[in-house]
Amino acid sequence: MKFFSFVKTSYSHPEQLAGAQPESLPSTARCLTEGGDERIVLDPISGLNAYGCRPFPDPELLAYGSSTASIISIEGYRHADRLRMRLREAAGNDSQAAVYNLETGRIRTELLRLCELPGTTGMIISPSGTDVHTTAAQYSGCGESIPPRIVMIETNETGKGVAAALKGAGFVEKSGGVAPVHVRLGDGSPRPLTDIDKEVELLASDALASDRRVLLILIDQSKTGLIAPSLSCVLSLQRRFQNKIDVLVDACQFRVAPPTLRAYLEQGFMIALTGSKFLTGPSFSGALLVPPAIVRRSQSAPFPANSPDWANWPSSPAIMAENVKQSVNFGLLLRWEAALQELRAFRSAPQATVINFLQDFASAVQQRLNSDPLLEPLPVPRLNRRPLTAENSWDHLQTIFPFLLYHADAGRTYLSAEETRHVYRQLSVSQAFDPEHPDAPIAAMRCQLGQPVACGKRNGVEVSALRLCISARHIVKAAADGDKGVAVIAAALAVLDKTGLLIRSLPKL
């Protein structure tokens, strides 16, 4: 194979897309990178954030990494830009705080409507899913002399930022620690759900026996598409200790349908969502859904003094959506506006069309992963939310497909975690092959998969899994194309083609 050089994609200045800048607000692209943390700050050379994303559309990128983050779509950017213009005009007649409160109320109202949830549902929007977890933990601990014990799935499957944020808020040191539960074995294979449930029950029961409140975090779905612990386990603990246990559903992937969201809220569970995963909005848009009973309970139990201002609750559930005290964060509003546009489009797709496409996509990808000598699918148990919900909506189907990588050698050895990360980084780079080489078109493609997830060791080698993901944007395109998703599936398989090409080229990279 004749390998020549990398061709770096040029970085267009965001102002070229944003138009004239208003006096009171930066450009749309710049707003999209503000109001978060260092992860959305752009690298001055590449113009990318820590997730490898730009703050403006990149339609040539084959984006199948929505379990990590996505680049904003053309339509999402347009809606964010229109909102920026409205904000600028409104700020000329009113204070920024008043304008911000009005727009946050509108976004909350529309998000509840699109999720088919009652208006009595409490909602707080915040910069990220990490912040949402901290808010839920602070609520669970309000009115208690000792912060709650937090039982949650290991950070490999949820995100290191969550545990770090909880530690920064004082929950780790004061509560005896966040209690992490492993969901995969040492070789990356799924741990039996019965074993996970037993450990969760033991950790929760131990804390409750010492009169300590528990915040149990149920993940739906994890980085590799798992639900854990089981709904049976969570419901059993809730029945036994209903006055001393709170449940937060980590649905930050937003791979859940309205009936599932309603079922969780009806059980009294809080729900963490983000607009930046399945919905493909820009990174750093979080929301906490709160059942009415918990909103009412908050009135008699004040938040700790160190709560961030966006976590304060109003005195009346009826005005919660409009009057939660928050710092002005126009970047957050623009990011949610882009995500809402993706959700509007997704909700317009008939469920039968969605289900048929997801089944066809899963069949094609699984067949490829099982037959490709350079790839190995990481097992993902069937999604099961029984006895809470039945499998009659699209969200019981797999949309995250993790896989391990093999070297192109006779021994079929695994790529190390570092080698896998190298392949991941090069996927988004257009590479120059000899134009006459049959792999030249594949090499030139720019692709995106979900970031590597550590999956233990295989044959003494620390390995990581990449993730091919379906997003709401893919589903909308498949429905609009009228080809039953053939083009979307072909593009996904092309991403796997480039992954294999990079593996074979690894010694030269």
Secondary structure, DSSP 8 states (H G I E B T S, - for coil): --EEEEE------THHHH-S--SSS--HHHHTTSSS-GGGS--TTT---TTS--SS--TTSEEE-TTT-----HHHHHHHHHHHHHHHHHHTTS-HHHHHHHHHHHHHHHHHHHTT--TT-EEEEES-HHHHHHHHHHHHHTT-SS--EEEEE-HHHH-HHHHHHHHHTTHHHHHT-EEEE--B-TTS-B--HHHHHHHHHHHHHHHHHTT--EEEEEEES-TTS-EES-HHHHHHHHHHSTTTEEEEEE-TT----HHHHHHHHHTT-EEEEESSSTT---S--EEEEE-HHHHHHHTTS---TT--GGG---S-GGGHHHH------HHHHHHHHHHHHHHHHHHTS-HHHHHHHHHHHHHHHHHHHHH-TTEEE--------TTTS-S-SGGGS--EEEEEEB-SSTT--B--HHHHHHHHHHHTSEEEE-TTSTTHHHHH--EEEEEEEEEEEETTEEEEEEEEE--HHHHHHHHHHTSTTHHHHHHHHHHHHHHHHHHHTGGG-
